[in-house]
């Protein structure tokens, strides 16, 4: 199930997901809180890990 985001909403959801990932929140909870797909969250997480190295 994909969700269409209005202009600016994706960025807000992505920032919230990054914050939740930093806190160690599970992916299922992040999906329900942000409306992002598992694939998008995994991409964000990978980008966050890549920035650290």
Gaussian input, Z-matrix of N, CA and C with variables (Angstrom, degrees):
# hf/3-21g

backbone

0 1
 N
 C     1     B1
 C     2     B2     1     A1
 N     3     B3     2     A2     1     D1
 C     4     B4     3     A3     2     D2
 C     5     B5     4     A4     3     D3
 N     6     B6     5     A5     4     D4
 C     7     B7     6     A6     5     D5
 C     8     B8     7     A7     6     D6
 N     9     B9     8     A8     7     D7
 C    10    B10     9     A9     8     D8
 C    11    B11    10    A10     9     D9
 N    12    B12    11    A11    10    D10
 C    13    B13    12    A12    11    D11
 C    14    B14    13    A13    12    D12
 N    15    B15    14    A14    13    D13
 C    16    B16    15    A15    14    D14
 C    17    B17    16    A16    15    D15
 N    18    B18    17    A17    16    D16
 C    19    B19    18    A18    17    D17
 C    20    B20    19    A19    18    D18
 N    21    B21    20    A20    19    D19
 C    22    B22    21    A21    20    D20
 C    23    B23    22    A22    21    D21
 N    24    B24    23    A23    22    D22
 C    25    B25    24    A24    23    D23
 C    26    B26    25    A25    24    D24
 N    27    B27    26    A26    25    D25
 C    28    B28    27    A27    26    D26
 C    29    B29    28    A28    27    D27
 N    30    B30    29    A29    28    D28
 C    31    B31    30    A30    29    D29
 C    32    B32    31    A31    30    D30
 N    33    B33    32    A32    31    D31
 C    34    B34    33    A33    32    D32
 C    35    B35    34    A34    33    D33
 N    36    B36    35    A35    34    D34
 C    37    B37    36    A36    35    D35
 C    38    B38    37    A37    36    D36
 N    39    B39    38    A38    37    D37
 C    40    B40    39    A39    38    D38
 C    41    B41    40    A40    39    D39
 N    42    B42    41    A41    40    D40
 C    43    B43    42    A42    41    D41
 C    44    B44    43    A43    42    D42
 N    45    B45    44    A44    43    D43
 C    46    B46    45    A45    44    D44
 C    47    B47    46    A46    45    D45
 N    48    B48    47    A47    46    D46
 C    49    B49    48    A48    47    D47
 C    50    B50    49    A49    48    D48
 N    51    B51    50    A50    49    D49
 C    52    B52    51    A51    50    D50
 C    53    B53    52    A52    51    D51
 N    54    B54    53    A53    52    D52
 C    55    B55    54    A54    53    D53
 C    56    B56    55    A55    54    D54
 N    57    B57    56    A56    55    D55
 C    58    B58    57    A57    56    D56
 C    59    B59    58    A58    57    D57
 N    60    B60    59    A59    58    D58
 C    61    B61    60    A60    59    D59
 C    62    B62    61    A61    60    D60
 N    63    B63    62    A62    61    D61
 C    64    B64    63    A63    62    D62
 C    65    B65    64    A64    63    D63
 N    66    B66    65    A65    64    D64
 C    67    B67    66    A66    65    D65
 C    68    B68    67    A67    66    D66
 N    69    B69    68    A68    67    D67
 C    70    B70    69    A69    68    D68
 C    71    B71    70    A70    69    D69
 N    72    B72    71    A71    70    D70
 C    73    B73    72    A72    71    D71
 C    74    B74    73    A73    72    D72
 N    75    B75    74    A74    73    D73
 C    76    B76    75    A75    74    D74
 C    77    B77    76    A76    75    D75
 N    78    B78    77    A77    76    D76
 C    79    B79    78    A78    77    D77
 C    80    B80    79    A79    78    D78
 N    81    B81    80    A80    79    D79
 C    82    B82    81    A81    80    D80
 C    83    B83    82    A82    81    D81
 N    84    B84    83    A83    82    D82
 C    85    B85    84    A84    83    D83
 C    86    B86    85    A85    84    D84
 N    87    B87    86    A86    85    D85
 C    88    B88    87    A87    86    D86
 C    89    B89    88    A88    87    D87
 N    90    B90    89    A89    88    D88
 C    91    B91    90    A90    89    D89
 C    92    B92    91    A91    90    D90
 N    93    B93    92    A92    91    D91
 C    94    B94    93    A93    92    D92
 C    95    B95    94    A94    93    D93
 N    96    B96    95    A95    94    D94
 C    97    B97    96    A96    95    D95
 C    98    B98    97    A97    96    D96
 N    99    B99    98    A98    97    D97
 C   100   B100    99    A99    98    D98
 C   101   B101   100   A100    99    D99
 N   102   B102   101   A101   100   D100
 C   103   B103   102   A102   101   D101
 C   104   B104   103   A103   102   D102
 N   105   B105   104   A104   103   D103
 C   106   B106   105   A105   104   D104
 C   107   B107   106   A106   105   D105
 N   108   B108   107   A107   106   D106
 C   109   B109   108   A108   107   D107
 C   110   B110   109   A109   108   D108
 N   111   B111   110   A110   109   D109
 C   112   B112   111   A111   110   D110
 C   113   B113   112   A112   111   D111
 N   114   B114   113   A113   112   D112
 C   115   B115   114   A114   113   D113
 C   116   B116   115   A115   114   D114
 N   117   B117   116   A116   115   D115
 C   118   B118   117   A117   116   D116
 C   119   B119   118   A118   117   D117
 N   120   B120   119   A119   118   D118
 C   121   B121   120   A120   119   D119
 C   122   B122   121   A121   120   D120
 N   123   B123   122   A122   121   D121
 C   124   B124   123   A123   122   D122
 C   125   B125   124   A124   123   D123
 N   126   B126   125   A125   124   D124
 C   127   B127   126   A126   125   D125
 C   128   B128   127   A127   126   D126
 N   129   B129   128   A128   127   D127
 C   130   B130   129   A129   128   D128
 C   131   B131   130   A130   129   D129
 N   132   B132   131   A131   130   D130
 C   133   B133   132   A132   131   D131
 C   134   B134   133   A133   132   D132
 N   135   B135   134   A134   133   D133
 C   136   B136   135   A135   134   D134
 C   137   B137   136   A136   135   D135
 N   138   B138   137   A137   136   D136
 C   139   B139   138   A138   137   D137
 C   140   B140   139   A139   138   D138
 N   141   B141   140   A140   139   D139
 C   142   B142   141   A141   140   D140
 C   143   B143   142   A142   141   D141
 N   144   B144   143   A143   142   D142
 C   145   B145   144   A144   143   D143
 C   146   B146   145   A145   144   D144
 N   147   B147   146   A146   145   D145
 C   148   B148   147   A147   146   D146
 C   149   B149   148   A148   147   D147
 N   150   B150   149   A149   148   D148
 C   151   B151   150   A150   149   D149
 C   152   B152   151   A151   150   D150
 N   153   B153   152   A152   151   D151
 C   154   B154   153   A153   152   D152
 C   155   B155   154   A154   153   D153
 N   156   B156   155   A155   154   D154
 C   157   B157   156   A156   155   D155
 C   158   B158   157   A157   156   D156

   B1=1.4523
   B2=1.5259
   B3=1.3082
   B4=1.4531
   B5=1.5088
   B6=1.2790
   B7=1.4480
   B8=1.5183
   B9=1.2964
   B10=1.4536
   B11=1.5351
   B12=1.3156
   B13=1.4519
   B14=1.5197
   B15=1.3144
   B16=1.4520
   B17=1.5171
   B18=1.3200
   B19=1.4504
   B20=1.5347
   B21=1.3184
   B22=1.4576
   B23=1.5186
   B24=1.3303
   B25=1.4556
   B26=1.5235
   B27=1.3380
   B28=1.4587
   B29=1.5267
   B30=1.3145
   B31=1.4638
   B32=1.5163
   B33=1.3073
   B34=1.4637
   B35=1.5248
   B36=1.3384
   B37=1.4668
   B38=1.5238
   B39=1.3305
   B40=1.4614
   B41=1.5300
   B42=1.3198
   B43=1.4630
   B44=1.5235
   B45=1.3233
   B46=1.4628
   B47=1.5233
   B48=1.3274
   B49=1.4678
   B50=1.5246
   B51=1.3210
   B52=1.4620
   B53=1.5196
   B54=1.3187
   B55=1.4614
   B56=1.5264
   B57=1.3184
   B58=1.4563
   B59=1.5280
   B60=1.3263
   B61=1.4629
   B62=1.5245
   B63=1.3228
   B64=1.4653
   B65=1.5288
   B66=1.3147
   B67=1.4651
   B68=1.5250
   B69=1.3331
   B70=1.4580
   B71=1.5184
   B72=1.3140
   B73=1.4645
   B74=1.5278
   B75=1.3189
   B76=1.4579
   B77=1.5190
   B78=1.3178
   B79=1.4645
   B80=1.5271
   B81=1.3216
   B82=1.4643
   B83=1.5212
   B84=1.3191
   B85=1.4627
   B86=1.5287
   B87=1.3189
   B88=1.4669
   B89=1.5205
   B90=1.3347
   B91=1.4685
   B92=1.5216
   B93=1.3240
   B94=1.4642
   B95=1.5272
   B96=1.3310
   B97=1.4659
   B98=1.5265
   B99=1.3383
   B100=1.4653
   B101=1.5213
   B102=1.3307
   B103=1.4551
   B104=1.5200
   B105=1.3300
   B106=1.4609
   B107=1.5236
   B108=1.3253
   B109=1.4594
   B110=1.5249
   B111=1.3253
   B112=1.4622
   B113=1.5314
   B114=1.3268
   B115=1.4644
   B116=1.5287
   B117=1.3257
   B118=1.4697
   B119=1.5229
   B120=1.3273
   B121=1.4605
   B122=1.5275
   B123=1.3270
   B124=1.4594
   B125=1.5232
   B126=1.3254
   B127=1.4681
   B128=1.5290
   B129=1.3286
   B130=1.4641
   B131=1.5286
   B132=1.3160
   B133=1.4595
   B134=1.5242
   B135=1.3149
   B136=1.4671
   B137=1.5278
   B138=1.3316
   B139=1.4627
   B140=1.5380
   B141=1.3414
   B142=1.4589
   B143=1.5327
   B144=1.3197
   B145=1.4734
   B146=1.5259
   B147=1.3329
   B148=1.4662
   B149=1.5328
   B150=1.3245
   B151=1.4674
   B152=1.5212
   B153=1.3293
   B154=1.4569
   B155=1.5194
   B156=1.3225
   B157=1.4637
   B158=1.4982
   A1=108.79
   A2=116.28
   A3=120.38
   A4=109.49
   A5=114.37
   A6=120.20
   A7=108.13
   A8=115.99
   A9=120.96
   A10=107.79
   A11=115.21
   A12=120.20
   A13=109.57
   A14=116.10
   A15=120.82
   A16=108.06
   A17=116.19
   A18=121.77
   A19=110.39
   A20=115.76
   A21=121.35
   A22=114.73
   A23=118.09
   A24=120.59
   A25=112.39
   A26=117.35
   A27=119.54
   A28=110.57
   A29=116.38
   A30=120.28
   A31=112.03
   A32=116.33
   A33=120.94
   A34=110.09
   A35=116.34
   A36=120.88
   A37=110.66
   A38=117.26
   A39=121.24
   A40=110.60
   A41=117.37
   A42=120.52
   A43=111.01
   A44=116.45
   A45=120.47
   A46=109.89
   A47=117.02
   A48=121.05
   A49=110.34
   A50=117.82
   A51=121.23
   A52=110.63
   A53=115.70
   A54=120.54
   A55=110.63
   A56=116.37
   A57=120.54
   A58=111.30
   A59=117.61
   A60=120.93
   A61=110.44
   A62=116.60
   A63=121.06
   A64=111.37
   A65=116.24
   A66=121.24
   A67=112.71
   A68=116.46
   A69=119.94
   A70=114.48
   A71=117.25
   A72=121.91
   A73=108.47
   A74=116.92
   A75=121.99
   A76=113.11
   A77=115.09
   A78=121.20
   A79=112.31
   A80=117.35
   A81=120.18
   A82=110.92
   A83=116.40
   A84=120.29
   A85=110.97
   A86=116.83
   A87=120.72
   A88=110.05
   A89=116.51
   A90=120.50
   A91=110.24
   A92=116.80
   A93=119.70
   A94=112.21
   A95=117.45
   A96=120.28
   A97=112.80
   A98=117.44
   A99=120.09
   A100=114.09
   A101=117.46
   A102=120.28
   A103=113.03
   A104=116.63
   A105=120.56
   A106=109.62
   A107=115.76
   A108=119.71
   A109=109.26
   A110=115.05
   A111=120.15
   A112=110.10
   A113=116.19
   A114=120.68
   A115=111.25
   A116=117.10
   A117=120.47
   A118=111.35
   A119=116.60
   A120=120.30
   A121=109.66
   A122=117.20
   A123=120.40
   A124=111.27
   A125=117.37
   A126=120.80
   A127=110.72
   A128=116.46
   A129=120.30
   A130=110.42
   A131=115.92
   A132=120.63
   A133=110.70
   A134=116.81
   A135=120.98
   A136=110.45
   A137=117.32
   A138=120.77
   A139=110.83
   A140=115.69
   A141=119.71
   A142=110.38
   A143=116.74
   A144=121.42
   A145=110.56
   A146=116.62
   A147=120.88
   A148=111.77
   A149=117.42
   A150=121.07
   A151=111.23
   A152=116.57
   A153=120.50
   A154=112.73
   A155=117.03
   A156=119.57
   A157=112.35
   D1=116.07
   D2=178.03
   D3=-103.80
   D4=149.29
   D5=-178.57
   D6=-115.91
   D7=137.21
   D8=175.33
   D9=-87.36
   D10=128.26
   D11=179.52
   D12=-100.78
   D13=141.22
   D14=173.43
   D15=-75.70
   D16=167.53
   D17=-178.20
   D18=-54.68
   D19=125.09
   D20=177.85
   D21=90.31
   D22=-20.48
   D23=-177.27
   D24=-70.35
   D25=-35.83
   D26=-178.74
   D27=-62.39
   D28=-43.34
   D29=179.94
   D30=-60.93
   D31=-40.79
   D32=178.58
   D33=-65.22
   D34=-45.07
   D35=179.35
   D36=-64.27
   D37=-39.74
   D38=179.71
   D39=-65.07
   D40=-42.69
   D41=178.31
   D42=-63.06
   D43=-40.77
   D44=178.50
   D45=-64.66
   D46=-41.85
   D47=179.59
   D48=-62.95
   D49=-41.98
   D50=178.57
   D51=-61.25
   D52=-42.78
   D53=178.83
   D54=-62.32
   D55=-43.93
   D56=-179.71
   D57=-67.52
   D58=-36.95
   D59=176.52
   D60=-62.70
   D61=-40.55
   D62=177.97
   D63=-61.74
   D64=-32.99
   D65=-179.31
   D66=-81.93
   D67=-7.40
   D68=178.97
   D69=84.16
   D70=20.04
   D71=178.61
   D72=-72.18
   D73=143.21
   D74=-178.89
   D75=-69.19
   D76=154.86
   D77=-175.60
   D78=-63.38
   D79=-35.12
   D80=-179.94
   D81=-63.19
   D82=-41.59
   D83=178.18
   D84=-67.56
   D85=-38.75
   D86=179.78
   D87=-64.07
   D88=-41.99
   D89=178.31
   D90=-58.79
   D91=-46.90
   D92=-177.39
   D93=-70.10
   D94=-29.83
   D95=-177.88
   D96=-82.26
   D97=-30.71
   D98=-173.29
   D99=-108.48
   D100=-24.57
   D101=-176.47
   D102=83.80
   D103=2.89
   D104=177.50
   D105=-78.33
   D106=156.46
   D107=176.97
   D108=-83.40
   D109=163.02
   D110=178.44
   D111=-60.24
   D112=-39.00
   D113=179.79
   D114=-61.29
   D115=-45.39
   D116=-179.92
   D117=-64.85
   D118=-40.13
   D119=179.53
   D120=-65.14
   D121=-41.88
   D122=178.35
   D123=-62.57
   D124=-38.20
   D125=177.46
   D126=-64.49
   D127=-43.05
   D128=177.95
   D129=-61.94
   D130=-43.08
   D131=-179.23
   D132=-63.50
   D133=-41.91
   D134=178.59
   D135=-62.95
   D136=-43.16
   D137=179.08
   D138=-62.79
   D139=-38.18
   D140=178.83
   D141=-64.81
   D142=-42.98
   D143=179.34
   D144=-65.55
   D145=-40.83
   D146=-178.65
   D147=-65.63
   D148=-32.86
   D149=178.85
   D150=-66.93
   D151=-31.08
   D152=-177.85
   D153=-74.58
   D154=-22.20
   D155=-177.69
   D156=-104.77

